[in-house]
Amino acid sequence: MAGSDELTRRRLLFSAALVAGSVALGACSAGEGGGTTQGAAKPSGTPTRKGSATKAVAPPRQLSEAPMLADQVKAGKLPALKERLPAKPYVIPHYWAEPGKYGGNLRLVCSATNDASIKEYMYGHSPLRWLNDGLDIGPGLAESWESNEDASEWTLHFRAGLRWSDGTKWTTADVMFWWEDMVLNEEFSEGIPDEARSGTGTVAKVSAPDESTIVLTYDAPSPTVPDMIANWVKRGIAGSWMEPKHYMQEFHPKYNKSVGADWTTTFDQKRNAILNPDVPTMTGWRLTSYKEGSATTWERNPYYWVVDNKGQQLPYVDSLSFRAVTNVETRKLQIQTGQFDYVHGSFAGLNLSDVSGLKSNQAKSQMQVLLWDSGSGTGSVFFFSLDYDEPAMRALIRKPEFRQALSLAFDRSEARKAIYFDTGEATTGTYGPKTREFNRADGPTMYKQWREAWVDHDPERAKGMLDKLGVVDKDGDGKREMPDGSKLIVRLDYPADIDSAGEHMKKNQLLKKSWDAIGIDTRLNPVPPTAFDDQWAQGKLMTTTAWEASTMSVAADMIWLMPMEPSRWAPLQGQFYAVRGTPDENREKDVDPYKRTPPRAEPEPGGPVERLWKLSDQVRVEVDQVKRDKLVWEMIKIHIKEGPFFMGAVANYPQVELVKQGLRNVPTREQTALGGLVNDWHHPTPAAYDPESWFWDDPAAHA
């Protein structure tokens, strides 16, 4: 999922932002079920000291710093520590974290020096943070937050005394610069982030009454705002939320009339903290050296606003060294020979099939193999386009019995054994078991019903269902035809550049095997990767087979639950949703949906999509958590009865993490609240586990 082109990222963000709250993630952080939320979230109720404290930890009175920084203070090159930290520093709340030692370097691997996954190591810009594998939300740059009675106004109180990495004072002017001069600037097209839209999809009013307070005012109840703010890593992926105005205004035409016509390109390059060593940051480390295509070096930020429970300013490790290794096999060889100190498997191309080799080379690599839960709801996913442009096939795809029959025909036990090494749980296809709603009240039961709805391997039942649809072998060639007697071919479409021996292709081959066995002529169909998204959005592709589904909250992230944009299971209806409430909604009404610009189609009256949309409109403005969950269950029941709209293989399989011997405070699966959560980028991993708190037991050996 990593990306490197910031312009592309911004355009995608802008497109997604047209969706009314499309990727909103989570429920209220605390006091859910009432109208007001303040401070950190309610404790998750974990009986042991796994996971993290959910209420802000009071900072110790005595503070200390790394020796290298203390030396700079003595030399007059840095202000004293108290002048560099906010009045109330953030204290790492993880129960597994022990006080550490300063010093050393951490060697990390990436696929490219501009790989967006590098940003996923640092959570420093986020006003709020996910805790306990997404069960809870805690403070970040904002030390507290609250809403009014109906959750139509949210107030964030930022820490007093924050400073950018160059020592300049951080204020809410940096937030307003982002909002007024980037988000609301049509020329720049930053895009409206989901947390800045109300429950009805309209844009919020953002104001800064003083240097440490931001107020978001909505025209309707917006109970999931804290969850959306905690998502991603700010100034990384999705809305950035702040920019160092004192530095960036030089590259903006409002403040510098001499910038060129292509100022947005330069602006994007200058703001990018993984490319530009000069741009100030709020993260634990700051970029100091960038060697295109080769390596980047990061050194500790002397103004980082986070400490441990003993008052030691973080990070412990002096520096990070990222080495770019493009070839996956070369990367694996270097990992096995011990050339890196920590490897996040999903970023490095590692999967369960690599575990045996990694363990056999442990004497050489000195790497411990940890397995954290993926949190995936599907594993490798498959779904038809309900808006496929061939009418007869589209009509068949839209029949629930056809999709249900193919789900029953799929031998997931074979996939679980061959791809996921008998880990995880076979699934029809759901959001993941870590999803917040599935961990409270009736959630576990509802998750189980959805997961098991069409999961059984029952080819005889599948054949009977197809027979009733008239999808039978009419000409005796062993292959089933369409009800009208025409040829039936199911294509498994996928980008041609995916790993030919990877998870998705293995699953596709097993799908073909299962469906061929019940008489469905199934064909693998590689598509040029540069053309895939456009062809999908136009309804020209039949299926998507190289993706997976996971999220933090059903209520706040309904992008898999219903069509909201053109990349998932009903692309033209998703595009229609994206323009609801805009002038485009009523434009080209007399034009064929497939010939509209862009292609878009209204849902069938009374059909599942229209009903899902109506329920979602209620979900978004429902402040009471219990009532909101019940509305979500009604949406899921449509998936159970009239789905599957997307089809999974195996949920919540493990992901590989590698930790060098002697590197401390990297949690084991057992120390996390729910076994870890890796796959969903809304929950930034490893950032959510605070690499700033990791340390070497012998720093001198890793200088």
GUPA-490751 format. One record per residue (C-alpha): x, y, z; residue in three letters. Coordinates in steps of 0.05 Angstrom, whole numbers. Example, Ala and Ser with C-alpha at 12.3 -4.5 7.8 and 13.67 -1.06 7.14 Angstrom:
residues 2
(r (246 -90 156) "ALA")
(r (273 -21 143) "SER")
//
This chain:
residues 703
(r (0 0 0) "MET")
(r (60 45 4) "ALA")
(r (62 104 -44) "GLY")
(r (113 155 -63) "SER")
(r (81 209 -106) "ASP")
(r (55 264 -62) "GLU")
(r (16 297 -119) "LEU")
(r (-19 232 -134) "THR")
(r (-33 223 -60) "ARG")
(r (-62 292 -55) "ARG")
(r (-106 283 -116) "ARG")
(r (-132 217 -89) "LEU")
(r (-145 250 -22) "LEU")
(r (-184 306 -57) "PHE")
(r (-225 254 -95) "SER")
(r (-239 215 -32) "ALA")
(r (-257 279 5) "ALA")
(r (-315 289 -43) "LEU")
(r (-346 230 -8) "VAL")
(r (-386 253 52) "ALA")
(r (-346 226 109) "GLY")
(r (-322 167 68) "SER")
(r (-264 144 111) "VAL")
(r (-288 167 179) "ALA")
(r (-260 119 229) "LEU")
(r (-285 102 299) "GLY")
(r (-336 121 351) "ALA")
(r (-333 176 404) "CYS")
(r (-270 170 445) "SER")
(r (-299 175 514) "ALA")
(r (-367 184 544) "GLY")
(r (-395 148 484) "GLU")
(r (-469 142 486) "GLY")
(r (-476 212 513) "GLY")
(r (-466 279 480) "GLY")
(r (-400 301 510) "THR")
(r (-330 272 506) "THR")
(r (-271 298 545) "GLN")
(r (-200 276 553) "GLY")
(r (-179 205 538) "ALA")
(r (-224 147 523) "ALA")
(r (-256 100 573) "LYS")
(r (-211 43 594) "PRO")
(r (-220 -19 552) "SER")
(r (-232 -62 614) "GLY")
(r (-172 -107 602) "THR")
(r (-163 -146 668) "PRO")
(r (-87 -152 662) "THR")
(r (-34 -99 651) "ARG")
(r (-30 -112 577) "LYS")
(r (-35 -54 529) "GLY")
(r (-34 18 550) "SER")
(r (-64 66 601) "ALA")
(r (-121 104 569) "THR")
(r (-119 166 613) "LYS")
(r (-63 216 605) "ALA")
(r (-3 200 649) "VAL")
(r (20 259 691) "ALA")
(r (91 280 672) "PRO")
(r (144 272 726) "PRO")
(r (171 335 759) "ARG")
(r (243 317 743) "GLN")
(r (261 316 669) "LEU")
(r (325 292 636) "SER")
(r (352 287 566) "GLU")
(r (401 249 521) "ALA")
(r (475 262 536) "PRO")
(r (486 289 466) "MET")
(r (433 342 478) "LEU")
(r (458 358 548) "ALA")
(r (526 372 517) "ASP")
(r (495 420 467) "GLN")
(r (459 456 524) "VAL")
(r (525 464 561) "LYS")
(r (558 490 497) "ALA")
(r (503 542 489) "GLY")
(r (478 510 424) "LYS")
(r (410 490 452) "LEU")
(r (362 521 503) "PRO")
(r (352 484 568) "ALA")
(r (307 423 566) "LEU")
(r (249 457 603) "LYS")
(r (249 511 549) "GLU")
(r (245 459 494) "ARG")
(r (188 417 523) "LEU")
(r (115 436 531) "PRO")
(r (88 452 599) "ALA")
(r (56 382 601) "LYS")
(r (97 333 558) "PRO")
(r (62 271 532) "TYR")
(r (82 210 573) "VAL")
(r (86 143 537) "ILE")
(r (28 103 568) "PRO")
(r (47 31 548) "HIS")
(r (50 -19 605) "TYR")
(r (103 -58 569) "TRP")
(r (151 1 564) "ALA")
(r (208 3 614) "GLU")
(r (256 62 624) "PRO")
(r (311 57 573) "GLY")
(r (382 78 556) "LYS")
(r (403 132 509) "TYR")
(r (444 121 447) "GLY")
(r (455 78 386) "GLY")
(r (427 75 315) "ASN")
(r (369 35 287) "LEU")
(r (379 5 218) "ARG")
(r (314 -1 178) "LEU")
(r (295 -23 108) "VAL")
(r (249 10 57) "CYS")
(r (232 -3 -16) "SER")
(r (250 68 -37) "ALA")
(r (277 131 -5) "THR")
(r (210 165 -19) "ASN")
(r (168 107 6) "ASP")
(r (108 132 46) "ALA")
(r (116 74 95) "SER")
(r (174 112 126) "ILE")
(r (123 161 154) "LYS")
(r (88 104 189) "GLU")
(r (145 99 240) "TYR")
(r (128 167 271) "MET")
(r (62 190 302) "TYR")
(r (88 259 323) "GLY")
(r (39 305 287) "HIS")
(r (-26 272 309) "SER")
(r (-71 311 356) "PRO")
(r (-100 246 382) "LEU")
(r (-72 175 383) "ARG")
(r (-99 104 377) "TRP")
(r (-84 61 438) "LEU")
(r (-96 -12 455) "ASN")
(r (-98 -37 383) "ASP")
(r (-153 13 366) "GLY")
(r (-199 1 425) "LEU")
(r (-183 69 456) "ASP")
(r (-162 139 438) "ILE")
(r (-113 179 479) "GLY")
(r (-84 249 476) "PRO")
(r (-28 269 430) "GLY")
(r (-9 340 410) "LEU")
(r (-76 357 440) "ALA")
(r (-77 343 514) "GLU")
(r (-153 343 519) "SER")
(r (-215 351 477) "TRP")
(r (-290 356 486) "GLU")
(r (-355 364 447) "SER")
(r (-419 400 460) "ASN")
(r (-483 362 477) "GLU")
(r (-501 339 407) "ASP")
(r (-429 330 382) "ALA")
(r (-437 386 331) "SER")
(r (-378 425 359) "GLU")
(r (-311 396 379) "TRP")
(r (-256 433 416) "THR")
(r (-183 411 418) "LEU")
(r (-136 439 471) "HIS")
(r (-64 433 448) "PHE")
(r (-5 430 495) "ARG")
(r (24 497 513) "ALA")
(r (97 506 495) "GLY")
(r (103 459 436) "LEU")
(r (160 473 388) "ARG")
(r (179 452 318) "TRP")
(r (244 415 309) "SER")
(r (280 480 292) "ASP")
(r (258 510 358) "GLY")
(r (203 555 330) "THR")
(r (141 558 373) "LYS")
(r (83 514 349) "TRP")
(r (16 549 350) "THR")
(r (-53 538 321) "THR")
(r (-33 586 266) "ALA")
(r (3 525 237) "ASP")
(r (-64 489 235) "VAL")
(r (-100 548 205) "MET")
(r (-46 556 152) "PHE")
(r (-61 484 130) "TRP")
(r (-136 496 133) "TRP")
(r (-142 564 100) "GLU")
(r (-83 564 53) "ASP")
(r (-82 492 31) "MET")
(r (-148 456 44) "VAL")
(r (-193 514 24) "LEU")
(r (-146 536 -31) "ASN")
(r (-177 508 -95) "GLU")
(r (-112 516 -132) "GLU")
(r (-75 472 -83) "PHE")
(r (-131 419 -77) "SER")
(r (-109 389 -11) "GLU")
(r (-178 361 -3) "GLY")
(r (-227 363 56) "ILE")
(r (-208 309 106) "PRO")
(r (-264 266 134) "ASP")
(r (-258 295 203) "GLU")
(r (-275 364 174) "ALA")
(r (-342 341 147) "ARG")
(r (-406 336 187) "SER")
(r (-449 275 193) "GLY")
(r (-487 301 133) "THR")
(r (-424 312 92) "GLY")
(r (-419 388 94) "THR")
(r (-353 423 109) "VAL")
(r (-340 445 180) "ALA")
(r (-320 514 203) "LYS")
(r (-250 511 233) "VAL")
(r (-228 567 279) "SER")
(r (-171 583 328) "ALA")
(r (-194 626 386) "PRO")
(r (-124 626 414) "ASP")
(r (-54 597 403) "GLU")
(r (-71 530 434) "SER")
(r (-145 518 417) "THR")
(r (-178 493 354) "ILE")
(r (-254 491 347) "VAL")
(r (-290 451 293) "LEU")
(r (-363 470 284) "THR")
(r (-410 427 243) "TYR")
(r (-481 435 217) "ASP")
(r (-502 368 245) "ALA")
(r (-481 318 299) "PRO")
(r (-413 289 283) "SER")
(r (-398 238 337) "PRO")
(r (-339 202 304) "THR")
(r (-293 263 297) "VAL")
(r (-241 240 350) "PRO")
(r (-233 173 315) "ASP")
(r (-220 206 248) "MET")
(r (-169 253 278) "ILE")
(r (-131 194 308) "ALA")
(r (-127 161 240) "ASN")
(r (-64 155 198) "TRP")
(r (-2 195 214) "VAL")
(r (-13 269 204) "LYS")
(r (32 304 154) "ARG")
(r (40 235 125) "GLY")
(r (-21 202 95) "ILE")
(r (-89 235 88) "ALA")
(r (-100 305 117) "GLY")
(r (-36 334 145) "SER")
(r (-71 378 197) "TRP")
(r (-13 426 204) "MET")
(r (46 456 169) "GLU")
(r (103 499 196) "PRO")
(r (77 565 172) "LYS")
(r (142 602 187) "HIS")
(r (178 557 138) "TYR")
(r (125 539 86) "MET")
(r (97 609 74) "GLN")
(r (158 625 31) "GLU")
(r (132 575 -21) "PHE")
(r (60 599 -20) "HIS")
(r (35 655 -67) "PRO")
(r (-7 687 -13) "LYS")
(r (57 703 26) "TYR")
(r (108 705 -31) "ASN")
(r (84 736 -96) "LYS")
(r (147 713 -132) "SER")
(r (132 639 -131) "VAL")
(r (120 609 -200) "GLY")
(r (57 585 -233) "ALA")
(r (75 513 -214) "ASP")
(r (82 531 -141) "TRP")
(r (41 472 -117) "THR")
(r (95 423 -141) "THR")
(r (150 460 -103) "THR")
(r (105 468 -43) "PHE")
(r (92 393 -40) "ASP")
(r (166 377 -45) "GLN")
(r (185 427 9) "LYS")
(r (132 403 59) "ARG")
(r (152 329 52) "ASN")
(r (191 310 114) "ALA")
(r (218 245 84) "ILE")
(r (249 283 25) "LEU")
(r (268 352 51) "ASN")
(r (317 356 111) "PRO")
(r (302 430 120) "ASP")
(r (227 426 135) "VAL")
(r (213 429 210) "PRO")
(r (176 370 241) "THR")
(r (142 348 306) "MET")
(r (166 276 302) "THR")
(r (218 242 346) "GLY")
(r (270 242 292) "TRP")
(r (284 292 236) "ARG")
(r (313 277 168) "LEU")
(r (386 299 163) "THR")
(r (410 264 100) "SER")
(r (374 243 36) "TYR")
(r (409 202 -17) "LYS")
(r (360 190 -74) "GLU")
(r (346 116 -85) "GLY")
(r (398 96 -33) "SER")
(r (390 116 39) "ALA")
(r (363 168 88) "THR")
(r (388 186 157) "THR")
(r (348 214 214) "TRP")
(r (372 244 280) "GLU")
(r (335 258 345) "ARG")
(r (291 319 349) "ASN")
(r (317 360 408) "PRO")
(r (247 391 416) "TYR")
(r (207 326 415) "TYR")
(r (149 334 463) "TRP")
(r (146 263 491) "VAL")
(r (178 233 554) "VAL")
(r (178 166 591) "ASP")
(r (148 156 659) "ASN")
(r (215 174 691) "LYS")
(r (217 241 655) "GLY")
(r (269 221 604) "GLN")
(r (258 258 538) "GLN")
(r (248 211 479) "LEU")
(r (272 182 433) "PRO")
(r (323 138 466) "TYR")
(r (357 118 401) "VAL")
(r (400 173 372) "ASP")
(r (388 160 299) "SER")
(r (351 120 246) "LEU")
(r (383 95 181) "SER")
(r (335 74 125) "PHE")
(r (366 35 68) "ARG")
(r (327 29 3) "ALA")
(r (326 -41 -26) "VAL")
(r (281 -46 -86) "THR")
(r (284 -121 -101) "ASN")
(r (244 -163 -52) "VAL")
(r (290 -224 -55) "GLU")
(r (351 -180 -43) "THR")
(r (315 -149 15) "ARG")
(r (301 -217 45) "LYS")
(r (373 -239 37) "LEU")
(r (398 -177 72) "GLN")
(r (348 -188 128) "ILE")
(r (371 -259 138) "GLN")
(r (444 -238 141) "THR")
(r (430 -190 197) "GLY")
(r (436 -123 161) "GLN")
(r (376 -92 196) "PHE")
(r (354 -82 268) "ASP")
(r (278 -80 261) "TYR")
(r (235 -103 203) "VAL")
(r (161 -90 196) "HIS")
(r (144 -150 153) "GLY")
(r (87 -121 113) "SER")
(r (131 -63 90) "PHE")
(r (188 -109 71) "ALA")
(r (148 -161 32) "GLY")
(r (153 -214 86) "LEU")
(r (96 -262 98) "ASN")
(r (83 -327 135) "LEU")
(r (118 -368 82) "SER")
(r (183 -334 102) "ASP")
(r (180 -352 175) "VAL")
(r (215 -419 169) "SER")
(r (274 -388 132) "GLY")
(r (277 -330 180) "LEU")
(r (280 -377 240) "LYS")
(r (332 -422 209) "SER")
(r (377 -361 199) "ASN")
(r (368 -331 269) "GLN")
(r (440 -348 289) "ALA")
(r (465 -304 233) "LYS")
(r (412 -250 233) "SER")
(r (404 -245 309) "GLN")
(r (331 -228 295) "MET")
(r (274 -251 338) "GLN")
(r (210 -269 300) "VAL")
(r (148 -238 329) "LEU")
(r (78 -250 302) "LEU")
(r (28 -194 311) "TRP")
(r (-44 -201 289) "ASP")
(r (-59 -170 221) "SER")
(r (-130 -149 241) "GLY")
(r (-151 -163 170) "SER")
(r (-225 -177 158) "GLY")
(r (-213 -217 94) "THR")
(r (-142 -235 78) "GLY")
(r (-137 -232 3) "SER")
(r (-205 -207 -19) "VAL")
(r (-248 -219 -81) "PHE")
(r (-307 -180 -105) "PHE")
(r (-349 -172 -167) "PHE")
(r (-367 -104 -197) "SER")
(r (-442 -96 -187) "LEU")
(r (-436 -43 -242) "ASP")
(r (-401 -86 -294) "TYR")
(r (-417 -56 -362) "ASP")
(r (-443 -120 -397) "GLU")
(r (-518 -121 -381) "PRO")
(r (-531 -196 -378) "ALA")
(r (-470 -210 -334) "MET")
(r (-486 -150 -291) "ARG")
(r (-556 -176 -279) "ALA")
(r (-528 -243 -257) "LEU")
(r (-475 -212 -212) "ILE")
(r (-529 -171 -177) "ARG")
(r (-567 -234 -156) "LYS")
(r (-546 -251 -85) "PRO")
(r (-554 -325 -98) "GLU")
(r (-500 -323 -152) "PHE")
(r (-449 -291 -106) "ARG")
(r (-470 -335 -48) "GLN")
(r (-462 -398 -90) "ALA")
(r (-392 -378 -109) "LEU")
(r (-375 -364 -37) "SER")
(r (-399 -433 -17) "LEU")
(r (-358 -464 -73) "ALA")
(r (-293 -433 -49) "PHE")
(r (-251 -482 -8) "ASP")
(r (-224 -434 45) "ARG")
(r (-194 -491 85) "SER")
(r (-146 -502 28) "GLU")
(r (-130 -428 25) "ALA")
(r (-120 -426 100) "ARG")
(r (-70 -484 96) "LYS")
(r (-33 -465 32) "ALA")
(r (-29 -389 41) "ILE")
(r (-38 -375 115) "TYR")
(r (-6 -437 145) "PHE")
(r (-68 -457 185) "ASP")
(r (-71 -390 221) "THR")
(r (-128 -339 224) "GLY")
(r (-201 -356 214) "GLU")
(r (-239 -373 151) "ALA")
(r (-286 -316 134) "THR")
(r (-341 -299 85) "THR")
(r (-311 -229 85) "GLY")
(r (-322 -177 140) "THR")
(r (-288 -119 174) "TYR")
(r (-235 -147 221) "GLY")
(r (-245 -175 291) "PRO")
(r (-206 -116 320) "LYS")
(r (-259 -67 296) "THR")
(r (-285 -27 355) "ARG")
(r (-358 -45 348) "GLU")
(r (-341 -120 348) "PHE")
(r (-309 -113 417) "ASN")
(r (-369 -87 456) "ARG")
(r (-440 -109 473) "ALA")
(r (-469 -152 417) "ASP")
(r (-409 -140 372) "GLY")
(r (-375 -208 379) "PRO")
(r (-440 -243 361) "THR")
(r (-453 -199 301) "MET")
(r (-382 -208 276) "TYR")
(r (-388 -284 281) "LYS")
(r (-454 -283 243) "GLN")
(r (-425 -242 187) "TRP")
(r (-360 -281 184) "ARG")
(r (-396 -348 180) "GLU")
(r (-455 -328 135) "ALA")
(r (-430 -360 70) "TRP")
(r (-364 -389 93) "VAL")
(r (-378 -464 91) "ASP")
(r (-347 -504 34) "HIS")
(r (-410 -535 5) "ASP")
(r (-402 -545 -71) "PRO")
(r (-465 -587 -76) "GLU")
(r (-508 -532 -46) "ARG")
(r (-472 -482 -92) "ALA")
(r (-489 -524 -153) "LYS")
(r (-562 -528 -132) "GLY")
(r (-566 -452 -124) "MET")
(r (-536 -442 -193) "LEU")
(r (-584 -492 -222) "ASP")
(r (-643 -453 -194) "LYS")
(r (-616 -390 -227) "LEU")
(r (-614 -425 -294) "GLY")
(r (-538 -424 -294) "VAL")
(r (-531 -495 -320) "VAL")
(r (-491 -533 -372) "ASP")
(r (-537 -528 -432) "LYS")
(r (-490 -554 -486) "ASP")
(r (-457 -612 -450) "GLY")
(r (-386 -584 -451) "ASP")
(r (-379 -587 -376) "GLY")
(r (-384 -512 -367) "LYS")
(r (-445 -474 -343) "ARG")
(r (-478 -423 -388) "GLU")
(r (-516 -359 -373) "MET")
(r (-591 -366 -363) "PRO")
(r (-602 -344 -435) "ASP")
(r (-555 -399 -460) "GLY")
(r (-497 -352 -477) "SER")
(r (-426 -367 -454) "LYS")
(r (-410 -354 -381) "LEU")
(r (-338 -334 -364) "ILE")
(r (-317 -307 -296) "VAL")
(r (-252 -267 -301) "ARG")
(r (-207 -258 -241) "LEU")
(r (-179 -189 -257) "ASP")
(r (-115 -166 -222) "TYR")
(r (-58 -116 -235) "PRO")
(r (-5 -151 -277) "ALA")
(r (51 -128 -232) "ASP")
(r (29 -164 -168) "ILE")
(r (75 -218 -141) "ASP")
(r (63 -280 -183) "SER")
(r (79 -324 -123) "ALA")
(r (45 -281 -71) "GLY")
(r (-17 -284 -28) "GLU")
(r (-65 -256 -80) "HIS")
(r (-44 -300 -138) "MET")
(r (-44 -362 -95) "LYS")
(r (-115 -345 -74) "LYS")
(r (-136 -331 -145) "ASN")
(r (-110 -399 -168) "GLN")
(r (-150 -432 -112) "LEU")
(r (-212 -393 -131) "LEU")
(r (-205 -417 -203) "LYS")
(r (-195 -488 -179) "LYS")
(r (-258 -485 -135) "SER")
(r (-302 -452 -187) "TRP")
(r (-278 -495 -245) "ASP")
(r (-299 -554 -202) "ALA")
(r (-372 -532 -202) "ILE")
(r (-373 -517 -276) "GLY")
(r (-356 -443 -277) "ILE")
(r (-307 -425 -333) "ASP")
(r (-258 -384 -291) "THR")
(r (-200 -347 -322) "ARG")
(r (-141 -308 -293) "LEU")
(r (-137 -240 -325) "ASN")
(r (-76 -195 -314) "PRO")
(r (-91 -121 -328) "VAL")
(r (-39 -67 -340) "PRO")
(r (-31 -35 -271) "PRO")
(r (-34 36 -298) "THR")
(r (-101 22 -330) "ALA")
(r (-134 -19 -274) "PHE")
(r (-165 37 -233) "ASP")
(r (-193 74 -293) "ASP")
(r (-222 11 -324) "GLN")
(r (-253 -8 -257) "TRP")
(r (-285 60 -247) "ALA")
(r (-315 56 -317) "GLN")
(r (-346 -13 -303) "GLY")
(r (-301 -48 -353) "LYS")
(r (-272 -99 -305) "LEU")
(r (-312 -156 -275) "MET")
(r (-274 -168 -211) "THR")
(r (-221 -143 -162) "THR")
(r (-177 -197 -132) "THR")
(r (-114 -165 -103) "ALA")
(r (-137 -126 -42) "TRP")
(r (-158 -136 30) "GLU")
(r (-208 -104 78) "ALA")
(r (-196 -80 149) "SER")
(r (-213 -18 190) "THR")
(r (-218 12 259) "MET")
(r (-292 26 264) "SER")
(r (-352 5 222) "VAL")
(r (-392 68 238) "ALA")
(r (-338 115 218) "ALA")
(r (-310 76 159) "ASP")
(r (-367 50 117) "MET")
(r (-327 50 52) "ILE")
(r (-331 -27 48) "TRP")
(r (-401 -30 76) "LEU")
(r (-432 9 19) "MET")
(r (-411 44 -46) "PRO")
(r (-383 113 -30) "MET")
(r (-329 122 -83) "GLU")
(r (-310 85 -147) "PRO")
(r (-257 36 -124) "SER")
(r (-298 -18 -90) "ARG")
(r (-355 -66 -106) "TRP")
(r (-404 -18 -141) "ALA")
(r (-359 34 -175) "PRO")
(r (-411 74 -213) "LEU")
(r (-459 77 -154) "GLN")
(r (-400 96 -110) "GLY")
(r (-384 153 -158) "GLN")
(r (-456 176 -155) "PHE")
(r (-453 177 -79) "TYR")
(r (-389 219 -83) "ALA")
(r (-426 274 -121) "VAL")
(r (-489 274 -78) "ARG")
(r (-505 344 -56) "GLY")
(r (-463 375 -111) "THR")
(r (-485 405 -178) "PRO")
(r (-461 342 -212) "ASP")
(r (-516 301 -178) "GLU")
(r (-568 326 -227) "ASN")
(r (-523 336 -288) "ARG")
(r (-526 288 -347) "GLU")
(r (-589 254 -321) "LYS")
(r (-610 237 -392) "ASP")
(r (-541 207 -410) "VAL")
(r (-526 133 -405) "ASP")
(r (-492 122 -337) "PRO")
(r (-431 91 -371) "TYR")
(r (-423 152 -416) "LYS")
(r (-428 204 -362) "ARG")
(r (-367 243 -341) "THR")
(r (-347 211 -295) "PRO")
(r (-388 147 -303) "PRO")
(r (-439 143 -248) "ARG")
(r (-506 110 -234) "ALA")
(r (-562 117 -184) "GLU")
(r (-577 55 -142) "PRO")
(r (-639 13 -155) "GLU")
(r (-699 41 -116) "PRO")
(r (-709 -2 -54) "GLY")
(r (-647 -43 -70) "GLY")
(r (-592 -59 -20) "PRO")
(r (-549 0 -38) "VAL")
(r (-604 51 -29) "GLU")
(r (-623 20 38) "ARG")
(r (-550 20 60) "LEU")
(r (-544 94 42) "TRP")
(r (-606 112 82) "LYS")
(r (-581 74 143) "LEU")
(r (-513 105 138) "SER")
(r (-544 175 138) "ASP")
(r (-574 157 206) "GLN")
(r (-509 126 232) "VAL")
(r (-468 188 219) "ARG")
(r (-510 234 261) "VAL")
(r (-529 186 318) "GLU")
(r (-494 209 381) "VAL")
(r (-516 151 425) "ASP")
(r (-466 95 416) "GLN")
(r (-516 39 431) "VAL")
(r (-566 65 380) "LYS")
(r (-510 77 330) "ARG")
(r (-486 5 337) "ASP")
(r (-557 -21 325) "LYS")
(r (-560 18 260) "LEU")
(r (-493 -12 240) "VAL")
(r (-521 -82 255) "TRP")
(r (-579 -67 207) "GLU")
(r (-528 -51 153) "MET")
(r (-489 -114 167) "ILE")
(r (-553 -155 163) "LYS")
(r (-562 -132 92) "ILE")
(r (-492 -158 77) "HIS")
(r (-509 -225 110) "ILE")
(r (-575 -234 74) "LYS")
(r (-561 -202 6) "GLU")
(r (-485 -207 3) "GLY")
(r (-430 -224 3) "PRO")
(r (-413 -159 -33) "PHE")
(r (-340 -172 -19) "PHE")
(r (-313 -242 -6) "MET")
(r (-256 -260 41) "GLY")
(r (-211 -319 50) "ALA")
(r (-179 -318 119) "VAL")
(r (-185 -263 171) "ALA")
(r (-136 -240 224) "ASN")
(r (-77 -282 202) "TYR")
(r (-10 -263 235) "PRO")
(r (41 -213 207) "GLN")
(r (116 -218 215) "VAL")
(r (156 -170 258) "GLU")
(r (232 -179 266) "LEU")
(r (269 -150 325) "VAL")
(r (345 -151 334) "LYS")
(r (371 -184 396) "GLN")
(r (382 -129 449) "GLY")
(r (328 -81 423) "LEU")
(r (280 -69 480) "ARG")
(r (209 -43 488) "ASN")
(r (183 -72 423) "VAL")
(r (121 -107 450) "PRO")
(r (107 -180 440) "THR")
(r (38 -201 417) "ARG")
(r (20 -221 488) "GLU")
(r (37 -152 515) "GLN")
(r (-10 -115 468) "THR")
(r (-84 -106 485) "ALA")
(r (-111 -148 428) "LEU")
(r (-50 -184 400) "GLY")
(r (-29 -125 357) "GLY")
(r (-59 -92 296) "LEU")
(r (-18 -87 233) "VAL")
(r (-56 -85 167) "ASN")
(r (-100 -24 174) "ASP")
(r (-62 40 157) "TRP")
(r (-113 81 196) "HIS")
(r (-78 49 257) "HIS")
(r (-7 69 240) "PRO")
(r (41 12 253) "THR")
(r (93 12 280) "PRO")
(r (80 85 301) "ALA")
(r (24 65 348) "ALA")
(r (75 24 387) "TYR")
(r (121 84 394) "ASP")
(r (190 67 365) "PRO")
(r (215 129 403) "GLU")
(r (211 87 466) "SER")
(r (252 29 438) "TRP")
(r (324 25 462) "PHE")
(r (386 -17 460) "TRP")
(r (408 -54 522) "ASP")
(r (480 -39 498) "ASP")
(r (475 26 458) "PRO")
(r (551 30 446) "ALA")
(r (547 -35 407) "ALA")
(r (498 -4 358) "HIS")
(r (528 65 347) "ALA")
//
